[in-house]
Structures are given as structure tokens and as C-alpha cells.
Amino acid sequence: MAVTINGQNYYRTSEVCQMVSISKNTLFRWLKEGIFSEAERRDRRGWRLFNEAEIHRLKAEANRININKIQGR
């Protein structure tokens, strides 16, 4: 369920992972490796909140193809 802050919708980690079709482990690894910066907002429990733009970037990363890995380089 989206959380609305100043007219913008934000989604929690589990919702984002379902929307992007990745596991929480993958998301946390991407955050740790710096592929994505840490979420700018958190709710009162400290849970990460992601906006629509961040979700689109995550989807793009999830669908990105690494040609070097495919070619065995």
C-alpha cells in the first residue's frame, strides 16, 4: 500500500521488489554495491520508501543486459 507524502506516492521495500520482480536480497545487494543510492525517505519505523522515479530506475536495472557476461568476457 502506497504512502502519500506531499502528494507523491512512496512504496516500501517488499512492494517495490514485487513490482520490479527482484528479491529483497538483490535490492539490498544493489544498495550495498552502490548501484542505487540509499532511499531518501524512511517511514517512522525506519523502513525504506521508494518513489515512482526510483522504481523506474530499479526496473531498468533489473532488465539491463550485460553483454560482456553473455559473451563470456
Residue, then its C-alpha position, 0 to 999 in steps of 0.5 A: m500500500a502506497v504512502t502519500i507524502n506531499g502528494q507523491n506516492y512512496y512504496r516500501t521495500s517488499e512492494v517495490c521488489q514485487m513490482v520490479s520482480i527482484s528479491k529483497n536480497t538483490l535490492f539490498r545487494w544493489l544498495k550495498e554495491g552502490i548501484f542505487s543510492e540509499a532511499e531518501r525517505r524512511d517511514r517512522r519505523g525506519w523502513r525504506l520508501f521508494n518513489e515512482a522515479e526510483i522504481h523506474r530506475l530499479k526496473a531498468e536495472a533489473n532488465r539491463i543486459n550485460i553483454n560482456k557476461i553473455q559473451g563470456r568476457 
